[in-house]
Amino acid sequence: MRKLTPIELEIFSKLILEAGIKASLKDLLVEPMNDGGMGSLKIGENHHLKKFGRMASDYLFKDTDGVAVIASLNLDSEVNLYELDVFKTNYEKTLLLNANT
């Protein structure tokens, strides 16, 4: 588990604002998902005990190579932050989110 990177924090902030959710991101812990480097994140501890509820918001942006990326904020069945689902439309690594790895 780790804290958000600056670019992840920026994306989360946009998604939370769009969803109208009040959440503190300062101490949010995340864990990268095995998604081929697109940048999806599990949110919080004991993720495996939680269940997907619904998508709260999404954000479309261009990666540094100009390819479209969709980031979706998902909530669990208890309406808590669950996952950041990132999908790069050409199925490759999201360069912007992997710049420091």
C-alpha positions in Angstrom: 0.0 0.0 0.0 1.2 3.5 -0.8 -0.1 7.1 -1.0 -1.1 8.7 -4.2 1.4 10.2 -6.6 0.8 13.8 -7.6 -0.7 12.9 -11.0 -3.0 10.3 -9.3 -4.0 12.9 -6.8 -5.0 15.2 -9.6 -7.1 12.6 -11.3 -8.7 11.5 -8.1 -9.5 15.1 -7.3 -11.3 15.6 -10.6 -13.2 12.3 -10.2 -14.4 13.1 -6.7 -15.5 16.6 -7.6 -17.4 15.3 -10.6 -19.1 12.6 -8.5 -20.0 15.1 -5.8 -18.3 12.9 -3.1 -16.6 14.3 0.0 -13.5 12.3 0.6 -10.1 13.1 2.1 -7.3 12.1 -0.3 -4.4 13.2 2.0 -4.0 9.8 3.7 -5.7 7.6 1.0 -3.8 4.3 0.5 -3.8 2.5 -2.8 -2.3 -0.6 -4.4 -1.6 -1.0 -8.1 -3.7 -3.6 -9.9 -2.3 -6.1 -12.4 -3.6 -4.3 -15.5 -0.6 -4.3 -17.8 0.6 -0.9 -16.6 -2.6 1.1 -17.4 -2.6 2.5 -13.9 -5.7 1.0 -12.1 -5.6 1.1 -8.3 -7.3 -0.7 -5.5 -8.3 1.8 -2.8 -7.8 1.1 0.9 -7.0 -1.9 3.0 -8.9 -5.2 2.8 -9.9 -4.6 -0.8 -10.5 -8.3 -1.2 -13.3 -8.2 1.4 -15.2 -5.4 -0.5 -17.6 -5.8 -3.4 -18.1 -3.5 -6.4 -21.1 -1.3 -6.1 -21.2 1.3 -9.0 -19.2 3.7 -11.0 -19.3 7.2 -9.5 -17.6 9.3 -12.2 -15.2 9.1 -15.1 -12.6 11.4 -16.7 -11.2 11.3 -20.2 -7.7 12.5 -20.9 -4.9 12.2 -23.4 -1.8 10.3 -22.4 1.6 11.9 -23.3 1.6 10.0 -26.6 -1.9 11.4 -27.5 -3.8 8.2 -26.9 -7.2 8.6 -25.1 -7.3 7.2 -21.5 -10.5 6.8 -19.4 -10.2 6.9 -15.6 -13.3 5.7 -13.7 -13.9 6.1 -10.0 -15.7 3.0 -8.6 -17.5 2.7 -5.3 -18.1 -0.4 -3.3 -21.4 -1.8 -2.3 -21.3 0.3 0.9 -20.7 3.5 -1.2 -17.1 3.9 -0.2 -14.1 4.5 -2.6 -13.3 1.1 -4.2 -11.1 1.4 -7.3 -9.7 3.7 -9.8 -10.2 1.8 -13.1 -7.8 3.1 -15.8 -8.2 2.1 -19.5 -5.9 3.2 -22.3 -7.8 2.9 -25.5 -4.9 1.1 -27.3 -4.4 -1.3 -24.4 -0.9 -0.2 -23.7 0.8 1.2 -20.6 -0.4 4.7 -19.5 2.8 6.7 -19.9 1.6 9.6 -17.7 0.9 7.3 -14.8 4.1 5.2 -15.2 6.5 8.1 -15.6 8.2 7.5 -12.3 8.2 3.7 -12.3 
